[in-house]
């Protein structure tokens, strides 16, 4: 998928046409597509479905579907096919910072932190997953950046979204938008940037692009979202009608990529992405999927072929992680956005200014494994519902 509106971030790009939100302005010398998959969700059913899902086995949908942690599913089907699914997953060499590099100290024992990103390139096909080059200098961006924190008891999961235009220090490049790190130096530089910003050690990395979401949506037979009010997307000449909309893969891409004409521009687009991901996960965990071996297999195959992880993630790691989180429900996953002070300009770039004091409190809660206390004190979490 290509997206002509944006190019790789950089400090010298001239101003472009007005956009619906200041944070949407891109900067850089070359144009590259957007990648939009902000937000992350666990699929779970309610009421009677929850009672049914208490028995083993059940399907666990990884946060944002980025990790492809669907390693438990209709009993014999999964155990027969897990080798195939694992073989589909692309493992990237050299993603983690080099041994000896200055990095934050180890995390609290038992906790785990994942950097999850959405990537895209100027290519018709996928850019993550089986057989795809994950990063090409200057041609890819990561407009979705999330930190997944898993506490030691695995009773909760916390997902922190980082605005793509956050103005931060990138090692070796000075102050830039955070998504410039991926364009400049790929996953490794983005991890270094995140660790430098947060003081939190990143244990693992996971990436997926929208071609993967498209394939998964179609494998499920479409997903349903609820649009708050009718709106027209002039960039893609698409009219959205208020009410429930069932999306196929192509429509899902249009839905999550719109920013023009949305009341809050990029921030409303984030809400759309979250709503879509929640619908995708819920559909994947629906009884109609769980009890249909062919449908489930198509989804798991599409999922596992669409993601990339660091080379240190083994099949056993994924299986153990999924098993350790088998009791996590949708209500146990907390989603939040990194505290910020809004948008502004740095040269010709529109950027998001972080709230240093509040962000530091959040990072400290992650490092000290006190996220439950942090949420009690400061709140947090994004709920699903109708979107602009």
C-alpha positions, 0 to 999 in steps of 0.5 A, spaced: 500 500 500 502 506 498 500 513 501 503 519 498 501 524 503 507 523 508 515 522 507 520 519 512 521 524 517 526 529 517 528 536 519 528 540 512 522 538 509 518 544 506 511 545 509 506 541 505 498 542 504 494 544 510 492 538 514 486 536 519 491 536 525 498 539 526 501 533 528 499 530 521 504 534 518 510 530 515 517 532 514 523 529 510 526 529 503 523 523 500 515 521 500 514 514 504 507 511 505 504 511 512 503 505 516 497 506 521 495 501 526 495 505 533 492 501 539 491 494 541 486 489 544 485 482 546 479 479 543 474 476 548 466 474 549 461 476 554 456 473 558 455 466 556 461 466 551 466 467 557 463 461 561 464 457 555 471 460 554 473 458 561 475 451 558 481 449 555 483 450 549 481 457 547 484 462 542 488 468 545 489 474 541 495 478 542 495 485 543 494 489 537 494 482 534 502 484 533 505 478 536 501 473 533 500 470 540 495 465 538 498 459 540 492 456 543 486 454 539 482 448 538 486 443 541 488 438 536 488 443 530 493 447 534 498 442 536 498 439 529 499 446 526 503 450 531 509 448 527 507 450 521 504 457 524 511 458 528 515 457 521 510 462 518 513 467 523 519 472 520 524 473 525 529 478 524 536 478 526 540 484 529 534 487 531 536 488 539 541 493 541 549 490 540 552 487 546 555 492 551 551 497 548 549 502 554 542 500 556 537 500 561 538 495 567 534 488 567 526 489 568 523 487 575 524 479 575 518 476 571 516 482 568 516 483 560 516 489 555 515 489 548 516 494 543 510 493 538 510 497 531 506 498 525 511 498 519 509 500 511 514 501 505 512 504 498 511 497 495 504 493 493 506 487 497 507 486 505 513 489 508 513 484 514 512 477 515 514 471 511 519 473 506 519 480 506 524 485 508 522 489 514 526 495 513 529 499 508 533 506 509 529 512 508 523 508 505 519 506 511 516 509 517 513 506 523 507 510 525 504 506 530 509 505 536 507 502 542 510 499 549 507 493 551 508 491 559 506 485 562 507 484 569 510 478 573 503 475 575 500 476 568 493 478 571 493 484 567 497 487 560 498 495 559 499 498 552 502 505 552 501 508 545 507 513 543 504 519 538 508 518 532 510 525 532 513 525 539 519 530 539 524 526 542 532 525 542 534 520 537 541 517 538 546 520 533 541 525 530 539 530 535 531 532 536 527 529 531 520 526 531 520 519 534 518 515 528 524 518 524 528 513 528 525 507 524 526 511 518 534 513 519 536 506 523 530 501 523 528 497 529 535 497 532 535 505 532 528 505 534 529 501 540 535 505 542 531 511 542 525 508 546 530 506 551 533 512 551 527 516 552 523 511 557 529 508 561 525 502 560 529 495 557 526 493 551 525 485 551 522 483 545 520 487 538 514 485 534 512 488 527 506 488 522 503 492 516 497 493 514 497 488 508 497 483 514 491 486 517 487 486 510 489 479 510 486 477 517 480 481 516 478 477 509 480 471 513 475 472 518 470 474 513 470 481 515 469 485 521 464 490 524 465 497 526 460 503 529 461 510 525 459 516 530 457 520 524 457 520 516 463 523 514 467 523 507 474 522 506 476 526 500 483 523 499 481 516 498 474 519 495 470 514 500 463 516 504 462 513 511 455 512 513 453 513 520 452 506 524 454 499 524 459 498 518 461 491 516 468 492 513 472 487 508 480 487 508 480 493 503 475 497 506 478 496 513 485 499 510 481 505 508 477 506 515 484 506 519 488 510 514 483 516 514 485 523 517 482 528 513 475 531 515 475 527 522 474 533 527 481 531 531 485 529 525 490 524 527 487 523 534 481 521 531 484 516 526 488 513 532 481 512 535 478 508 529 485 504 529 483 502 536 476 500 534 478 496 528 483 492 532 478 491 537 473 488 532 478 484 529 480 481 535 473 480 538 471 477 531 477 472 531 475 470 538 468 469 536 465 462 537 463 462 530 471 462 529 473 458 534 468 452 532 470 453 525 477 449 524 478 452 516 476 459 518 480 459 524 486 456 520 485 461 515 486 466 520 492 463 524 495 462 517 494 469 515 496 472 522 503 468 523 505 470 515 504 477 517 508 478 523 515 479 524 519 478 531 526 479 534 530 472 533 530 471 540 523 469 540 522 462 540 516 458 539 516 456 546 517 463 548 510 464 544 507 458 547 509 459 554 507 467 554 500 465 551 499 460 557 501 464 562 496 469 560 490 465 558 486 468 564 487 475 561 480 478 559 479 484 555 477 488 561 484 486 564 488 490 558 489 497 560 490 502 554 493 509 554 497 514 551 503 517 553 502 524 556 503 530 552 502 537 552 499 538 545 502 540 538 506 545 536 512 547 531 519 545 530 522 549 524 517 547 519 515 540 522 509 539 526 510 535 532 507 533 539 510 535 545 511 530 551 509 532 558 516 530 561 513 530 568 507 525 567 511 521 562 517 520 567 512 518 572 509 513 567 516 510 565 518 509 573 511 505 574 513 501 568 520 500 571 518 498 578 512 494 576 507 498 579 503 500 574 497 497 578 498 503 583 499 508 577 493 507 574 489 507 581 492 514 582 492 517 575 487 513 571 488 510 564 485 506 559 481 507 552 474 504 551 471 502 545 465 505 542 463 509 536 468 513 532 468 519 528 
